[in-house]
């Protein structure tokens, strides 16, 4: 089964409606945004990060038009030396490659060993977008359903001000 089909099936199983936009493969948020321009919803970026010791991993979800201040994030989380997690760890933990990172990778992570941080500012929008574990598609779901999805997998999340 294709990775995106697993996402669609899961969303349907838990009663989350979604809309899909198909497009050529994209590897940056700037590229992806071109294909969803004019549609309602906040385009998100989902960043896979770790602390200096690589002992804790984080998925940070924010509006893709915003820049992440790693020092500020480290201060908020009381972590030193925040940096991007390696592509190997990303594959190991979420079965995803760079450019495809989204909350839907949690379907592949039974160990619940990744901390989720959601930027409060993006919650003003009613719709959010992600790749459904495939960078040739962008999925639109409601912000409330993003939390419903995380709750259905028993993931805790922290809402922070980036």
C-alpha positions in Angstrom: 0.0 0.0 0.0 1.3 3.5 -0.9 2.2 5.7 2.1 -0.5 8.3 1.2 -3.2 5.6 1.0 -2.4 4.5 4.5 -3.0 8.2 5.6 -6.3 8.4 3.6 -7.5 5.1 5.1 -6.7 6.2 8.6 -8.4 9.6 8.3 -11.5 7.9 6.8 -11.5 5.3 9.6 -11.5 8.0 12.3 -14.0 10.3 10.5 -11.7 13.1 9.4 -12.7 14.7 6.1 -9.9 15.9 3.9 -9.2 17.5 0.5 -6.2 16.6 -1.7 -4.3 18.6 -4.2 -2.0 16.5 -6.4 1.2 18.1 -7.9 4.7 17.2 -9.1 7.2 16.2 -6.4 8.2 19.1 -4.2 11.1 19.3 -1.7 10.6 22.7 -0.1 7.6 24.5 1.3 8.2 27.3 -1.3 7.7 24.8 -4.1 4.6 23.2 -2.5 3.0 26.6 -1.9 2.9 27.3 -5.7 0.5 24.4 -6.2 -1.9 25.4 -3.4 -1.9 29.2 -3.9 -5.3 30.8 -3.4 -6.7 27.9 -1.4 -7.9 28.4 2.1 -5.6 27.1 4.8 -2.3 27.8 6.4 0.6 26.1 4.6 2.6 24.4 7.3 6.1 23.3 7.6 6.9 20.4 9.9 10.5 20.2 11.1 12.2 17.2 12.6 14.6 18.4 15.3 16.7 17.1 18.1 18.6 18.4 21.1 22.4 18.6 21.1 22.8 15.2 22.7 20.4 13.6 20.3 18.5 12.2 23.3 15.2 13.9 22.5 13.4 14.4 19.2 10.8 17.0 18.3 8.4 17.7 15.5 7.7 21.4 15.2 4.6 22.4 13.2 4.3 26.0 12.1 3.2 28.3 9.3 5.7 27.8 6.5 5.9 31.6 5.9 7.5 32.0 9.3 11.2 31.4 10.2 12.1 29.3 13.1 14.5 30.8 15.7 16.3 27.7 17.0 17.7 29.5 20.0 14.2 30.7 21.1 12.8 27.2 20.6 15.6 25.8 22.7 14.8 28.3 25.4 11.1 27.4 25.3 11.9 23.7 25.5 14.8 24.1 28.0 17.0 22.4 25.5 20.5 23.3 24.4 21.8 23.1 20.8 18.6 22.4 18.9 19.3 21.2 15.4 17.8 19.3 12.6 17.6 15.5 13.1 19.5 13.4 10.6 17.7 11.9 7.6 18.7 8.4 9.0 16.9 9.2 12.3 13.9 10.6 10.5 13.6 7.4 8.5 14.1 5.3 11.6 11.6 7.1 13.7 8.9 8.1 11.2 9.7 6.1 8.0 9.9 9.4 6.2 12.6 11.2 4.1 13.4 14.9 4.1 10.8 16.9 2.2 8.0 14.6 3.2 7.9 15.3 7.0 4.4 15.7 8.5 2.2 14.7 11.4 1.2 11.6 9.4 4.5 10.1 10.0 3.2 9.3 13.5 1.3 6.4 11.9 4.7 4.8 11.6 6.0 5.5 15.1 4.7 3.1 17.8 7.3 4.2 20.4 5.8 7.7 20.9 9.3 9.0 21.4 8.9 12.3 19.6 7.7 15.5 21.2 5.2 17.6 19.3 5.3 21.4 19.3 2.6 23.4 17.5 3.0 27.1 17.0 0.1 28.9 18.5 0.0 31.6 15.8 -1.0 29.0 13.1 -4.1 28.0 15.1 -5.9 31.1 14.0 -6.6 29.4 10.7 -9.4 26.8 10.4 -7.5 24.7 7.8 -4.0 23.3 7.8 -2.0 21.6 5.1 0.5 18.7 5.1 2.0 16.2 2.8 0.3 12.8 3.4 3.7 11.0 3.6 4.1 11.7 -0.1 5.5 14.9 -1.6 3.3 14.7 -4.7 0.2 15.6 -2.8 -0.9 18.2 -0.3 -3.7 17.4 2.1 -6.1 19.9 3.7 -7.7 19.1 7.1 -9.3 21.3 9.7 -7.1 22.5 12.6 -9.4 20.7 15.0 -9.0 17.5 13.0 -5.2 17.9 13.2 -5.6 17.6 17.0 -8.2 14.8 16.6 -5.6 12.9 14.5 -2.8 13.3 17.1 -5.2 12.4 20.0 -6.4 9.3 18.1 -2.7 8.1 18.2 -2.4 9.0 21.8 0.2 11.7 21.1 0.6 14.6 23.5 1.5 18.0 22.1 2.6 21.3 23.4 1.3 24.6 22.0 4.1 27.2 22.0 4.7 30.7 20.9 7.5 30.8 18.4 
